[in-house]
Amino acid sequence: MSLALIGGLVGLAFGVVEYFLFGALIARADRRGERGPGPRALDVARKAQLILFPLIGFVVGSVLAGDNGVW
């Protein structure tokens, strides 16, 4: 398994954890009756993290691996 793939999987794991943590924050805000852009921004951020964290992990893993033909 290459370092780039390991980095992508670690990024995905962090993204999934953040997705559920931000979901709990959004649910708490909904229970408290908070409205406005805050919960909506958290929802956008948690969905973006599922995409960005694995990509960042993949890039960092490939940089650490050196010349492995990824780029």
C-alpha positions as CSV (number, residue, x, y, z in Angstrom):
1,M,0.0,0.0,0.0
2,S,1.5,3.3,-1.0
3,L,1.9,6.3,1.2
4,A,-0.4,8.3,-0.9
5,L,-3.2,5.8,-0.4
6,I,-2.5,5.7,3.3
7,G,-2.7,9.5,3.5
8,G,-6.0,9.5,1.6
9,L,-7.5,6.9,3.9
10,V,-6.3,8.8,7.0
11,G,-7.8,11.9,5.5
12,L,-11.1,10.1,4.9
13,A,-11.1,8.8,8.5
14,F,-10.7,12.4,9.8
15,G,-13.4,13.6,7.4
16,V,-15.9,11.0,8.6
17,V,-15.2,11.8,12.3
18,E,-15.6,15.6,11.6
19,Y,-18.8,14.8,9.6
20,F,-20.4,13.2,12.7
21,L,-19.1,15.8,15.1
22,F,-20.5,18.7,13.0
23,G,-23.7,16.7,12.7
24,A,-24.0,16.6,16.4
25,L,-23.4,20.4,16.6
26,I,-26.0,21.0,14.0
27,A,-28.5,18.8,15.8
28,R,-27.8,20.7,19.1
29,A,-28.4,24.0,17.4
30,D,-31.6,22.7,15.9
31,R,-32.8,21.5,19.3
32,R,-32.0,25.0,20.8
33,G,-34.0,26.6,18.0
34,E,-31.1,28.5,16.5
35,R,-31.6,29.8,13.0
36,G,-29.4,31.7,10.6
37,P,-26.4,30.9,8.6
38,G,-24.4,29.1,11.3
39,P,-26.0,25.6,11.1
40,R,-26.1,25.9,7.3
41,A,-22.4,26.8,7.1
42,L,-21.5,23.9,9.4
43,D,-23.4,21.6,7.1
44,V,-21.5,22.8,4.0
45,A,-18.2,22.6,5.9
46,R,-18.8,19.0,7.0
47,K,-19.7,17.9,3.4
48,A,-16.7,19.7,2.0
49,Q,-14.4,18.0,4.5
50,L,-15.4,14.6,3.2
51,I,-13.9,15.6,-0.1
52,L,-11.0,17.8,0.9
53,F,-9.5,15.8,3.7
54,P,-8.8,12.7,1.6
55,L,-7.5,14.8,-1.2
56,I,-5.1,16.6,1.1
57,G,-4.0,13.4,2.7
58,F,-3.4,11.8,-0.7
59,V,-1.2,14.8,-1.8
60,V,0.7,14.9,1.5
61,G,1.3,11.1,1.3
62,S,2.6,11.4,-2.2
63,V,4.9,14.2,-1.3
64,L,6.3,12.2,1.6
65,A,6.8,9.2,-0.6
66,G,8.9,11.1,-3.0
67,D,9.0,10.2,-6.7
68,N,6.4,7.4,-6.9
69,G,4.8,8.3,-10.1
70,V,1.6,9.9,-8.7
71,W,2.2,13.3,-10.3
